[in-house]
Amino acid sequence: MKAETNRTIEQRVRPNTGLGVLVRSEYFTDLVPGVHTLGGQGNSLAIETPRGVIVVDAGPGGSVTRAMIARLRELTPAPVFAIAYSHGHAGYNAGAPLWIEHAAERGEPRPLLIGQAGVPARYRRYLETAPLQAWLNSRQFRKAFRTTPAEQFPMPDQTFDSRLVIDGGGRTVELLAAPSETDDAIAVWLPQERFLYGGPSMIRSIPNVGTPLRTIRDPLRWARTLERLHALAPQQVLPEFGDPITDPRDIHDAFQIPIRALRYLREEVVKCMNAGMSEREILHHIDYPEALFGHKFMRPIYGAPDYIVREIWRMENGWWDRNPTHLHPARPAEAAAAVLSAIPDPQGVLAEARRLQAAGEFQLALHVVDLLAEAGSVCDTTRAAVELKATLCRQRAAQMPSVVSRQLLLSSAEDLLGMPIGSTAAEDPPADFSWN
């Protein structure tokens, strides 16, 4: 293993697409001796051992994975004997076949693919719902996604439940179940060096709980994972994205501030639910203490505090929003037509929405314009309402600190106008995005 100092070799930011603004590809060499990042999806790792290299995340395939392989070969000629999946989200390990092909070209044994026990079920679910996943991803990342074929989900050869120790012939590498953003997430622990790769449980920002288009992510489960990982007493922590954390105070805060914030929100939301408050009432009642939610490791750059509030509500309340009108609703087109016919002055509604827009009250304007826009383009007035709603979505997006909220509002504007997702990206509000 080489013994260089810990340094950034190169930092590359992918093109300013919806996906590129979220995925920073960075090179770090010798975070601890023989541990490097490869510039894939997030902080993909290469861990050198006397037995060979363990790669954490194979990348999304194509040119990105090929660049990862080339990067590894700049560092070491050693064979790759294992690839560990940090979690089962699409794109992180679709490139595994290229690593297998690379090993075969070098006359080396096939790398063993390792994942937490929940990965196969997640992959099967993604394949079952492939068109839905493409629709969701296109709107969250503002680019066209095709239906993902089965070969983009290479099943792991070996799975484990809570802990797997890999003998590197002199370097011990522990894979630890770390349920957080996904139930199949892992962390990677090097006990001799006290180095921890936190995977998706550590993202240098507010935990990604309650994302609008994803399944439930239990905030208390995430907090318990952070407590277990902090108990290892790591001396260096590498998050899924961004720079390593080495200062002891920062390491403490990177774990304990999110833990406290998640437990605080759970306690406060439960109080409100027990008091009979509705989801929207709770959203505007909760206080977010600056000591927790103003901390640098709790920035709402991807997730958001109110996402977590809604997740806690969703976990306990089901889908009904308490409005009896929505319990067994009419067909959307019929309901919208009935509302439209009940409005004596549609132009007055449109004028009020524009007045609110001019006052900068974009969210209130959206509520008002929906009285007309839900009817679609059935007349000049509703067509104008749809166009206004699209404009309001773009204006509201500029107010959002969370990139996910921005992306969904901007994608909604395109949907309203019947435009391809991402086709107006050149007009998007500037996004000052950094995982650090």
TORKOL-4160 file (C-alpha; in steps of 0.2 Angstrom, whole numbers, padded with zeros to 4 digits, m for minus):
436
<pt num="1" X="0000" Y="0000" Z="0000"/>
<pt num="2" X="0006" Y="0017" Z="m0004"/>
<pt num="3" X="0009" Y="0030" Z="0010"/>
<pt num="4" X="0005" Y="0047" Z="0002"/>
<pt num="5" X="m0002" Y="0061" Z="0012"/>
<pt num="6" X="m0021" Y="0063" Z="0012"/>
<pt num="7" X="m0025" Y="0075" Z="m0002"/>
<pt num="8" X="m0038" Y="0079" Z="m0015"/>
<pt num="9" X="m0030" Y="0074" Z="m0032"/>
<pt num="10" X="m0044" Y="0081" Z="m0043"/>
<pt num="11" X="m0062" Y="0087" Z="m0041"/>
<pt num="12" X="m0074" Y="0086" Z="m0055"/>
<pt num="13" X="m0092" Y="0092" Z="m0055"/>
<pt num="14" X="m0103" Y="0084" Z="m0068"/>
<pt num="15" X="m0112" Y="0095" Z="m0081"/>
<pt num="16" X="m0126" Y="0106" Z="m0073"/>
<pt num="17" X="m0140" Y="0094" Z="m0076"/>
<pt num="18" X="m0152" Y="0089" Z="m0063"/>
<pt num="19" X="m0142" Y="0074" Z="m0059"/>
<pt num="20" X="m0125" Y="0083" Z="m0060"/>
<pt num="21" X="m0130" Y="0096" Z="m0047"/>
<pt num="22" X="m0132" Y="0082" Z="m0035"/>
<pt num="23" X="m0118" Y="0070" Z="m0038"/>
<pt num="24" X="m0101" Y="0077" Z="m0035"/>
<pt num="25" X="m0086" Y="0066" Z="m0041"/>
<pt num="26" X="m0071" Y="0069" Z="m0031"/>
<pt num="27" X="m0054" Y="0060" Z="m0029"/>
<pt num="28" X="m0046" Y="0058" Z="m0012"/>
<pt num="29" X="m0030" Y="0048" Z="m0011"/>
<pt num="30" X="m0024" Y="0039" Z="0005"/>
<pt num="31" X="m0038" Y="0045" Z="0017"/>
<pt num="32" X="m0029" Y="0032" Z="0027"/>
<pt num="33" X="m0015" Y="0023" Z="0019"/>
<pt num="34" X="m0022" Y="0013" Z="0004"/>
<pt num="35" X="m0040" Y="0020" Z="0005"/>
<pt num="36" X="m0045" Y="0031" Z="m0010"/>
<pt num="37" X="m0060" Y="0037" Z="m0019"/>
<pt num="38" X="m0064" Y="0033" Z="m0037"/>
<pt num="39" X="m0075" Y="0047" Z="m0043"/>
<pt num="40" X="m0091" Y="0036" Z="m0046"/>
<pt num="41" X="m0108" Y="0039" Z="m0039"/>
<pt num="42" X="m0104" Y="0047" Z="m0022"/>
<pt num="43" X="m0088" Y="0043" Z="m0013"/>
<pt num="44" X="m0085" Y="0026" Z="m0020"/>
<pt num="45" X="m0070" Y="0018" Z="m0012"/>
<pt num="46" X="m0055" Y="0007" Z="m0016"/>
<pt num="47" X="m0048" Y="m0001" Z="m0001"/>
<pt num="48" X="m0031" Y="m0009" Z="m0004"/>
<pt num="49" X="m0027" Y="m0025" Z="0006"/>
<pt num="50" X="m0013" Y="m0038" Z="0004"/>
<pt num="51" X="m0026" Y="m0049" Z="m0003"/>
<pt num="52" X="m0031" Y="m0037" Z="m0016"/>
<pt num="53" X="m0043" Y="m0022" Z="m0018"/>
<pt num="54" X="m0061" Y="m0020" Z="m0011"/>
<pt num="55" X="m0071" Y="m0008" Z="m0021"/>
<pt num="56" X="m0086" Y="0000" Z="m0012"/>
<pt num="57" X="m0099" Y="0004" Z="m0026"/>
<pt num="58" X="m0096" Y="0000" Z="m0044"/>
<pt num="59" X="m0103" Y="0016" Z="m0051"/>
<pt num="60" X="m0117" Y="0018" Z="m0064"/>
<pt num="61" X="m0109" Y="0010" Z="m0079"/>
<pt num="62" X="m0103" Y="0017" Z="m0095"/>
<pt num="63" X="m0090" Y="0030" Z="m0095"/>
<pt num="64" X="m0091" Y="0034" Z="m0077"/>
<pt num="65" X="m0087" Y="0016" Z="m0072"/>
<pt num="66" X="m0073" Y="0015" Z="m0085"/>
<pt num="67" X="m0065" Y="0031" Z="m0078"/>
<pt num="68" X="m0066" Y="0023" Z="m0060"/>
<pt num="69" X="m0057" Y="0008" Z="m0067"/>
<pt num="70" X="m0044" Y="0019" Z="m0075"/>
<pt num="71" X="m0042" Y="0028" Z="m0059"/>
<pt num="72" X="m0039" Y="0012" Z="m0049"/>
<pt num="73" X="m0026" Y="0007" Z="m0061"/>
<pt num="74" X="m0017" Y="0023" Z="m0058"/>
<pt num="75" X="m0016" Y="0019" Z="m0040"/>
<pt num="76" X="m0012" Y="0000" Z="m0040"/>
<pt num="77" X="m0011" Y="m0015" Z="m0051"/>
<pt num="78" X="m0019" Y="m0026" Z="m0038"/>
<pt num="79" X="m0034" Y="m0037" Z="m0042"/>
<pt num="80" X="m0051" Y="m0032" Z="m0036"/>
<pt num="81" X="m0058" Y="m0047" Z="m0026"/>
<pt num="82" X="m0074" Y="m0040" Z="m0019"/>
<pt num="83" X="m0086" Y="m0026" Z="m0023"/>
<pt num="84" X="m0098" Y="m0020" Z="m0009"/>
<pt num="85" X="m0114" Y="m0012" Z="m0012"/>
<pt num="86" X="m0116" Y="0004" Z="m0001"/>
<pt num="87" X="m0135" Y="0002" Z="m0004"/>
<pt num="88" X="m0148" Y="m0003" Z="m0017"/>
<pt num="89" X="m0152" Y="0013" Z="m0025"/>
<pt num="90" X="m0151" Y="0013" Z="m0044"/>
<pt num="91" X="m0135" Y="0019" Z="m0052"/>
<pt num="92" X="m0123" Y="0015" Z="m0038"/>
<pt num="93" X="m0118" Y="m0003" Z="m0044"/>
<pt num="94" X="m0125" Y="m0005" Z="m0062"/>
<pt num="95" X="m0107" Y="m0004" Z="m0067"/>
<pt num="96" X="m0102" Y="m0021" Z="m0058"/>
<pt num="97" X="m0102" Y="m0030" Z="m0075"/>
<pt num="98" X="m0088" Y="m0019" Z="m0081"/>
<pt num="99" X="m0078" Y="m0023" Z="m0066"/>
<pt num="100" X="m0081" Y="m0041" Z="m0069"/>
<pt num="101" X="m0076" Y="m0039" Z="m0088"/>
<pt num="102" X="m0060" Y="m0030" Z="m0082"/>
<pt num="103" X="m0055" Y="m0044" Z="m0071"/>
<pt num="104" X="m0058" Y="m0057" Z="m0085"/>
<pt num="105" X="m0047" Y="m0046" Z="m0097"/>
<pt num="106" X="m0033" Y="m0047" Z="m0084"/>
<pt num="107" X="m0035" Y="m0066" Z="m0081"/>
<pt num="108" X="m0040" Y="m0063" Z="m0063"/>
<pt num="109" X="m0054" Y="m0071" Z="m0053"/>
<pt num="110" X="m0072" Y="m0064" Z="m0054"/>
<pt num="111" X="m0074" Y="m0051" Z="m0040"/>
<pt num="112" X="m0087" Y="m0056" Z="m0027"/>
<pt num="113" X="m0102" Y="m0045" Z="m0026"/>
<pt num="114" X="m0108" Y="m0041" Z="m0008"/>
<pt num="115" X="m0124" Y="m0033" Z="m0002"/>
<pt num="116" X="m0134" Y="m0031" Z="0013"/>
<pt num="117" X="m0149" Y="m0044" Z="0013"/>
<pt num="118" X="m0162" Y="m0031" Z="0008"/>
<pt num="119" X="m0154" Y="m0027" Z="m0009"/>
<pt num="120" X="m0161" Y="m0041" Z="m0019"/>
<pt num="121" X="m0179" Y="m0037" Z="m0014"/>
<pt num="122" X="m0176" Y="m0019" Z="m0018"/>
<pt num="123" X="m0169" Y="m0023" Z="m0035"/>
<pt num="124" X="m0184" Y="m0034" Z="m0039"/>
<pt num="125" X="m0196" Y="m0020" Z="m0033"/>
<pt num="126" X="m0187" Y="m0008" Z="m0045"/>
<pt num="127" X="m0189" Y="m0020" Z="m0060"/>
<pt num="128" X="m0207" Y="m0023" Z="m0056"/>
<pt num="129" X="m0211" Y="m0004" Z="m0055"/>
<pt num="130" X="m0198" Y="0001" Z="m0069"/>
<pt num="131" X="m0209" Y="0013" Z="m0078"/>
<pt num="132" X="m0214" Y="0022" Z="m0062"/>
<pt num="133" X="m0196" Y="0023" Z="m0056"/>
<pt num="134" X="m0192" Y="0031" Z="m0073"/>
<pt num="135" X="m0206" Y="0044" Z="m0071"/>
<pt num="136" X="m0201" Y="0048" Z="m0053"/>
<pt num="137" X="m0182" Y="0050" Z="m0056"/>
<pt num="138" X="m0185" Y="0061" Z="m0072"/>
<pt num="139" X="m0194" Y="0073" Z="m0061"/>
<pt num="140" X="m0183" Y="0073" Z="m0046"/>
<pt num="141" X="m0167" Y="0074" Z="m0057"/>
<pt num="142" X="m0174" Y="0084" Z="m0071"/>
<pt num="143" X="m0168" Y="0074" Z="m0085"/>
<pt num="144" X="m0175" Y="0060" Z="m0096"/>
<pt num="145" X="m0174" Y="0042" Z="m0088"/>
<pt num="146" X="m0177" Y="0027" Z="m0098"/>
<pt num="147" X="m0185" Y="0011" Z="m0090"/>
<pt num="148" X="m0170" Y="0002" Z="m0082"/>
<pt num="149" X="m0167" Y="m0015" Z="m0089"/>
<pt num="150" X="m0163" Y="m0030" Z="m0077"/>
<pt num="151" X="m0144" Y="m0030" Z="m0081"/>
<pt num="152" X="m0143" Y="m0013" Z="m0073"/>
<pt num="153" X="m0147" Y="m0022" Z="m0056"/>
<pt num="154" X="m0133" Y="m0035" Z="m0054"/>
<pt num="155" X="m0139" Y="m0046" Z="m0040"/>
<pt num="156" X="m0126" Y="m0048" Z="m0026"/>
<pt num="157" X="m0117" Y="m0065" Z="m0025"/>
<pt num="158" X="m0117" Y="m0064" Z="m0006"/>
<pt num="159" X="m0128" Y="m0055" Z="0007"/>
<pt num="160" X="m0127" Y="m0052" Z="0025"/>
<pt num="161" X="m0139" Y="m0046" Z="0039"/>
<pt num="162" X="m0130" Y="m0036" Z="0051"/>
<pt num="163" X="m0111" Y="m0038" Z="0050"/>
<pt num="164" X="m0099" Y="m0046" Z="0038"/>
<pt num="165" X="m0080" Y="m0046" Z="0041"/>
<pt num="166" X="m0069" Y="m0047" Z="0026"/>
<pt num="167" X="m0051" Y="m0054" Z="0029"/>
<pt num="168" X="m0040" Y="m0044" Z="0018"/>
<pt num="169" X="m0025" Y="m0054" Z="0023"/>
<pt num="170" X="m0018" Y="m0041" Z="0035"/>
<pt num="171" X="m0032" Y="m0028" Z="0034"/>
<pt num="172" X="m0049" Y="m0031" Z="0042"/>
<pt num="173" X="m0063" Y="m0023" Z="0033"/>
<pt num="174" X="m0080" Y="m0024" Z="0042"/>
<pt num="175" X="m0097" Y="m0021" Z="0032"/>
<pt num="176" X="m0110" Y="m0015" Z="0045"/>
<pt num="177" X="m0129" Y="m0014" Z="0041"/>
<pt num="178" X="m0133" Y="0005" Z="0043"/>
<pt num="179" X="m0152" Y="0007" Z="0039"/>
<pt num="180" X="m0155" Y="0025" Z="0035"/>
<pt num="181" X="m0160" Y="0032" Z="0018"/>
<pt num="182" X="m0163" Y="0014" Z="0013"/>
<pt num="183" X="m0166" Y="m0002" Z="0023"/>
<pt num="184" X="m0151" Y="m0010" Z="0014"/>
<pt num="185" X="m0138" Y="0003" Z="0017"/>
<pt num="186" X="m0121" Y="m0001" Z="0024"/>
<pt num="187" X="m0106" Y="0007" Z="0032"/>
<pt num="188" X="m0088" Y="0002" Z="0030"/>
<pt num="189" X="m0077" Y="0001" Z="0046"/>
<pt num="190" X="m0058" Y="m0001" Z="0046"/>
<pt num="191" X="m0056" Y="m0005" Z="0065"/>
<pt num="192" X="m0037" Y="m0004" Z="0064"/>
<pt num="193" X="m0037" Y="0014" Z="0057"/>
<pt num="194" X="m0053" Y="0019" Z="0065"/>
<pt num="195" X="m0059" Y="0025" Z="0048"/>
<pt num="196" X="m0078" Y="0025" Z="0044"/>
<pt num="197" X="m0086" Y="0026" Z="0027"/>
<pt num="198" X="m0104" Y="0031" Z="0033"/>
<pt num="199" X="m0112" Y="0028" Z="0016"/>
<pt num="200" X="m0130" Y="0035" Z="0014"/>
<pt num="201" X="m0132" Y="0037" Z="0033"/>
<pt num="202" X="m0119" Y="0051" Z="0032"/>
<pt num="203" X="m0122" Y="0065" Z="0020"/>
<pt num="204" X="m0116" Y="0082" Z="0028"/>
<pt num="205" X="m0134" Y="0089" Z="0028"/>
<pt num="206" X="m0151" Y="0085" Z="0035"/>
<pt num="207" X="m0155" Y="0067" Z="0034"/>
<pt num="208" X="m0164" Y="0063" Z="0018"/>
<pt num="209" X="m0180" Y="0058" Z="0027"/>
<pt num="210" X="m0197" Y="0061" Z="0019"/>
<pt num="211" X="m0192" Y="0064" Z="0001"/>
<pt num="212" X="m0208" Y="0068" Z="m0009"/>
<pt num="213" X="m0207" Y="0054" Z="m0021"/>
<pt num="214" X="m0199" Y="0040" Z="m0011"/>
<pt num="215" X="m0205" Y="0026" Z="0001"/>
<pt num="216" X="m0205" Y="0028" Z="0020"/>
<pt num="217" X="m0188" Y="0031" Z="0029"/>
<pt num="218" X="m0190" Y="0029" Z="0047"/>
<pt num="219" X="m0181" Y="0044" Z="0056"/>
<pt num="220" X="m0179" Y="0035" Z="0072"/>
<pt num="221" X="m0171" Y="0020" Z="0063"/>
<pt num="222" X="m0159" Y="0033" Z="0055"/>
<pt num="223" X="m0155" Y="0040" Z="0072"/>
<pt num="224" X="m0152" Y="0023" Z="0080"/>
<pt num="225" X="m0140" Y="0019" Z="0065"/>
<pt num="226" X="m0130" Y="0035" Z="0069"/>
<pt num="227" X="m0129" Y="0031" Z="0087"/>
<pt num="228" X="m0122" Y="0014" Z="0083"/>
<pt num="229" X="m0109" Y="0021" Z="0071"/>
<pt num="230" X="m0104" Y="0035" Z="0083"/>
<pt num="231" X="m0101" Y="0022" Z="0097"/>
<pt num="232" X="m0087" Y="0015" Z="0086"/>
<pt num="233" X="m0077" Y="0031" Z="0090"/>
<pt num="234" X="m0071" Y="0034" Z="0072"/>
<pt num="235" X="m0056" Y="0046" Z="0070"/>
<pt num="236" X="m0060" Y="0049" Z="0052"/>
<pt num="237" X="m0077" Y="0049" Z="0044"/>
<pt num="238" X="m0081" Y="0049" Z="0025"/>
<pt num="239" X="m0099" Y="0054" Z="0021"/>
<pt num="240" X="m0108" Y="0048" Z="0005"/>
<pt num="241" X="m0104" Y="0065" Z="m0003"/>
<pt num="242" X="m0092" Y="0078" Z="0001"/>
<pt num="243" X="m0076" Y="0080" Z="0010"/>
<pt num="244" X="m0070" Y="0068" Z="0024"/>
<pt num="245" X="m0073" Y="0074" Z="0042"/>
<pt num="246" X="m0057" Y="0073" Z="0054"/>
<pt num="247" X="m0059" Y="0086" Z="0067"/>
<pt num="248" X="m0065" Y="0078" Z="0083"/>
<pt num="249" X="m0078" Y="0091" Z="0087"/>
<pt num="250" X="m0085" Y="0090" Z="0069"/>
<pt num="251" X="m0086" Y="0071" Z="0070"/>
<pt num="252" X="m0096" Y="0072" Z="0086"/>
<pt num="253" X="m0108" Y="0085" Z="0078"/>
<pt num="254" X="m0110" Y="0075" Z="0062"/>
<pt num="255" X="m0118" Y="0061" Z="0072"/>
<pt num="256" X="m0125" Y="0070" Z="0087"/>
<pt num="257" X="m0134" Y="0085" Z="0079"/>
<pt num="258" X="m0144" Y="0074" Z="0067"/>
<pt num="259" X="m0148" Y="0062" Z="0081"/>
<pt num="260" X="m0155" Y="0075" Z="0092"/>
<pt num="261" X="m0164" Y="0084" Z="0078"/>
<pt num="262" X="m0173" Y="0068" Z="0072"/>
<pt num="263" X="m0178" Y="0063" Z="0090"/>
<pt num="264" X="m0184" Y="0081" Z="0093"/>
<pt num="265" X="m0195" Y="0081" Z="0078"/>
<pt num="266" X="m0202" Y="0064" Z="0082"/>
<pt num="267" X="m0207" Y="0070" Z="0100"/>
<pt num="268" X="m0214" Y="0086" Z="0094"/>
<pt num="269" X="m0224" Y="0079" Z="0079"/>
<pt num="270" X="m0231" Y="0065" Z="0091"/>
<pt num="271" X="m0237" Y="0079" Z="0103"/>
<pt num="272" X="m0246" Y="0088" Z="0089"/>
<pt num="273" X="m0254" Y="0072" Z="0083"/>
<pt num="274" X="m0260" Y="0067" Z="0100"/>
<pt num="275" X="m0267" Y="0085" Z="0101"/>
<pt num="276" X="m0278" Y="0081" Z="0086"/>
<pt num="277" X="m0269" Y="0093" Z="0074"/>
<pt num="278" X="m0269" Y="0089" Z="0055"/>
<pt num="279" X="m0253" Y="0087" Z="0044"/>
<pt num="280" X="m0254" Y="0105" Z="0038"/>
<pt num="281" X="m0257" Y="0112" Z="0055"/>
<pt num="282" X="m0242" Y="0103" Z="0062"/>
<pt num="283" X="m0231" Y="0109" Z="0047"/>
<pt num="284" X="m0235" Y="0127" Z="0052"/>
<pt num="285" X="m0234" Y="0124" Z="0071"/>
<pt num="286" X="m0217" Y="0115" Z="0073"/>
<pt num="287" X="m0203" Y="0126" Z="0079"/>
<pt num="288" X="m0185" Y="0122" Z="0072"/>
<pt num="289" X="m0172" Y="0127" Z="0085"/>
<pt num="290" X="m0157" Y="0136" Z="0077"/>
<pt num="291" X="m0145" Y="0126" Z="0088"/>
<pt num="292" X="m0150" Y="0110" Z="0078"/>
<pt num="293" X="m0158" Y="0115" Z="0062"/>
<pt num="294" X="m0145" Y="0130" Z="0059"/>
<pt num="295" X="m0130" Y="0118" Z="0061"/>
<pt num="296" X="m0119" Y="0116" Z="0046"/>
<pt num="297" X="m0122" Y="0097" Z="0046"/>
<pt num="298" X="m0141" Y="0100" Z="0045"/>
<pt num="299" X="m0142" Y="0111" Z="0030"/>
<pt num="300" X="m0158" Y="0108" Z="0020"/>
<pt num="301" X="m0149" Y="0107" Z="0003"/>
<pt num="302" X="m0157" Y="0090" Z="m0002"/>
<pt num="303" X="m0169" Y="0085" Z="0012"/>
<pt num="304" X="m0179" Y="0097" Z="0022"/>
<pt num="305" X="m0186" Y="0098" Z="0040"/>
<pt num="306" X="m0204" Y="0099" Z="0034"/>
<pt num="307" X="m0201" Y="0083" Z="0024"/>
<pt num="308" X="m0196" Y="0074" Z="0040"/>
<pt num="309" X="m0212" Y="0081" Z="0049"/>
<pt num="310" X="m0223" Y="0074" Z="0035"/>
<pt num="311" X="m0214" Y="0057" Z="0035"/>
<pt num="312" X="m0218" Y="0055" Z="0054"/>
<pt num="313" X="m0236" Y="0060" Z="0050"/>
<pt num="314" X="m0236" Y="0047" Z="0036"/>
<pt num="315" X="m0229" Y="0033" Z="0047"/>
<pt num="316" X="m0243" Y="0035" Z="0059"/>
<pt num="317" X="m0258" Y="0041" Z="0050"/>
<pt num="318" X="m0260" Y="0033" Z="0033"/>
<pt num="319" X="m0264" Y="0042" Z="0017"/>
<pt num="320" X="m0280" Y="0052" Z="0022"/>
<pt num="321" X="m0277" Y="0071" Z="0025"/>
<pt num="322" X="m0293" Y="0072" Z="0036"/>
<pt num="323" X="m0303" Y="0081" Z="0023"/>
<pt num="324" X="m0319" Y="0071" Z="0020"/>
<pt num="325" X="m0320" Y="0077" Z="0003"/>
<pt num="326" X="m0304" Y="0067" Z="m0001"/>
<pt num="327" X="m0309" Y="0051" Z="0007"/>
<pt num="328" X="m0319" Y="0045" Z="m0009"/>
<pt num="329" X="m0315" Y="0058" Z="m0022"/>
<pt num="330" X="m0324" Y="0061" Z="m0038"/>
<pt num="331" X="m0314" Y="0059" Z="m0055"/>
<pt num="332" X="m0302" Y="0073" Z="m0056"/>
<pt num="333" X="m0309" Y="0080" Z="m0072"/>
<pt num="334" X="m0327" Y="0080" Z="m0065"/>
<pt num="335" X="m0322" Y="0088" Z="m0049"/>
<pt num="336" X="m0312" Y="0102" Z="m0058"/>
<pt num="337" X="m0327" Y="0105" Z="m0070"/>
<pt num="338" X="m0339" Y="0106" Z="m0055"/>
<pt num="339" X="m0328" Y="0119" Z="m0046"/>
<pt num="340" X="m0326" Y="0129" Z="m0062"/>
<pt num="341" X="m0344" Y="0130" Z="m0065"/>
<pt num="342" X="m0347" Y="0135" Z="m0047"/>
<pt num="343" X="m0336" Y="0150" Z="m0049"/>
<pt num="344" X="m0346" Y="0165" Z="m0055"/>
<pt num="345" X="m0331" Y="0176" Z="m0060"/>
<pt num="346" X="m0316" Y="0165" Z="m0066"/>
<pt num="347" X="m0307" Y="0180" Z="m0072"/>
<pt num="348" X="m0308" Y="0187" Z="m0054"/>
<pt num="349" X="m0299" Y="0171" Z="m0047"/>
<pt num="350" X="m0286" Y="0173" Z="m0060"/>
<pt num="351" X="m0284" Y="0192" Z="m0056"/>
<pt num="352" X="m0282" Y="0188" Z="m0037"/>
<pt num="353" X="m0269" Y="0174" Z="m0041"/>
<pt num="354" X="m0259" Y="0187" Z="m0051"/>
<pt num="355" X="m0261" Y="0200" Z="m0037"/>
<pt num="356" X="m0253" Y="0188" Z="m0025"/>
<pt num="357" X="m0240" Y="0184" Z="m0038"/>
<pt num="358" X="m0235" Y="0202" Z="m0039"/>
<pt num="359" X="m0234" Y="0203" Z="m0020"/>
<pt num="360" X="m0222" Y="0189" Z="m0020"/>
<pt num="361" X="m0234" Y="0177" Z="m0012"/>
<pt num="362" X="m0231" Y="0163" Z="m0024"/>
<pt num="363" X="m0237" Y="0149" Z="m0013"/>
<pt num="364" X="m0254" Y="0158" Z="m0009"/>
<pt num="365" X="m0256" Y="0161" Z="m0028"/>
<pt num="366" X="m0254" Y="0143" Z="m0032"/>
<pt num="367" X="m0268" Y="0139" Z="m0020"/>
<pt num="368" X="m0279" Y="0151" Z="m0028"/>
<pt num="369" X="m0275" Y="0147" Z="m0046"/>
<pt num="370" X="m0278" Y="0129" Z="m0043"/>
<pt num="371" X="m0297" Y="0133" Z="m0043"/>
<pt num="372" X="m0295" Y="0135" Z="m0061"/>
<pt num="373" X="m0280" Y="0126" Z="m0067"/>
<pt num="374" X="m0286" Y="0109" Z="m0061"/>
<pt num="375" X="m0299" Y="0110" Z="m0075"/>
<pt num="376" X="m0285" Y="0110" Z="m0088"/>
<pt num="377" X="m0286" Y="0119" Z="m0104"/>
<pt num="378" X="m0305" Y="0119" Z="m0107"/>
<pt num="379" X="m0306" Y="0137" Z="m0111"/>
<pt num="380" X="m0295" Y="0153" Z="m0112"/>
<pt num="381" X="m0296" Y="0157" Z="m0094"/>
<pt num="382" X="m0291" Y="0140" Z="m0088"/>
<pt num="383" X="m0277" Y="0139" Z="m0101"/>
<pt num="384" X="m0271" Y="0155" Z="m0094"/>
<pt num="385" X="m0272" Y="0148" Z="m0076"/>
<pt num="386" X="m0262" Y="0133" Z="m0081"/>
<pt num="387" X="m0248" Y="0144" Z="m0089"/>
<pt num="388" X="m0249" Y="0155" Z="m0073"/>
<pt num="389" X="m0247" Y="0140" Z="m0062"/>
<pt num="390" X="m0232" Y="0134" Z="m0072"/>
<pt num="391" X="m0224" Y="0152" Z="m0070"/>
<pt num="392" X="m0228" Y="0151" Z="m0051"/>
<pt num="393" X="m0220" Y="0134" Z="m0049"/>
<pt num="394" X="m0204" Y="0141" Z="m0057"/>
<pt num="395" X="m0205" Y="0157" Z="m0045"/>
<pt num="396" X="m0208" Y="0146" Z="m0030"/>
<pt num="397" X="m0193" Y="0135" Z="m0035"/>
<pt num="398" X="m0182" Y="0150" Z="m0033"/>
<pt num="399" X="m0187" Y="0151" Z="m0015"/>
<pt num="400" X="m0183" Y="0133" Z="m0010"/>
<pt num="401" X="m0167" Y="0129" Z="m0001"/>
<pt num="402" X="m0169" Y="0110" Z="m0005"/>
<pt num="403" X="m0164" Y="0105" Z="m0022"/>
<pt num="404" X="m0177" Y="0091" Z="m0022"/>
<pt num="405" X="m0191" Y="0104" Z="m0020"/>
<pt num="406" X="m0183" Y="0115" Z="m0033"/>
<pt num="407" X="m0182" Y="0100" Z="m0045"/>
<pt num="408" X="m0200" Y="0094" Z="m0042"/>
<pt num="409" X="m0207" Y="0112" Z="m0044"/>
<pt num="410" X="m0197" Y="0115" Z="m0060"/>
<pt num="411" X="m0202" Y="0098" Z="m0067"/>
<pt num="412" X="m0220" Y="0102" Z="m0063"/>
<pt num="413" X="m0219" Y="0118" Z="m0073"/>
<pt num="414" X="m0214" Y="0108" Z="m0088"/>
<pt num="415" X="m0227" Y="0095" Z="m0085"/>
<pt num="416" X="m0241" Y="0108" Z="m0085"/>
<pt num="417" X="m0235" Y="0115" Z="m0101"/>
<pt num="418" X="m0234" Y="0098" Z="m0109"/>
<pt num="419" X="m0215" Y="0100" Z="m0112"/>
<pt num="420" X="m0201" Y="0087" Z="m0110"/>
<pt num="421" X="m0194" Y="0086" Z="m0093"/>
<pt num="422" X="m0178" Y="0096" Z="m0092"/>
<pt num="423" X="m0181" Y="0105" Z="m0108"/>
<pt num="424" X="m0181" Y="0122" Z="m0100"/>
<pt num="425" X="m0166" Y="0118" Z="m0089"/>
<pt num="426" X="m0156" Y="0133" Z="m0096"/>
<pt num="427" X="m0169" Y="0144" Z="m0088"/>
<pt num="428" X="m0168" Y="0136" Z="m0071"/>
<pt num="429" X="m0164" Y="0148" Z="m0056"/>
<pt num="430" X="m0146" Y="0146" Z="m0052"/>
<pt num="431" X="m0142" Y="0132" Z="m0039"/>
<pt num="432" X="m0128" Y="0136" Z="m0027"/>
<pt num="433" X="m0126" Y="0118" Z="m0022"/>
<pt num="434" X="m0111" Y="0110" Z="m0012"/>
<pt num="435" X="m0111" Y="0095" Z="m0001"/>
<pt num="436" X="m0098" Y="0103" Z="0010"/>
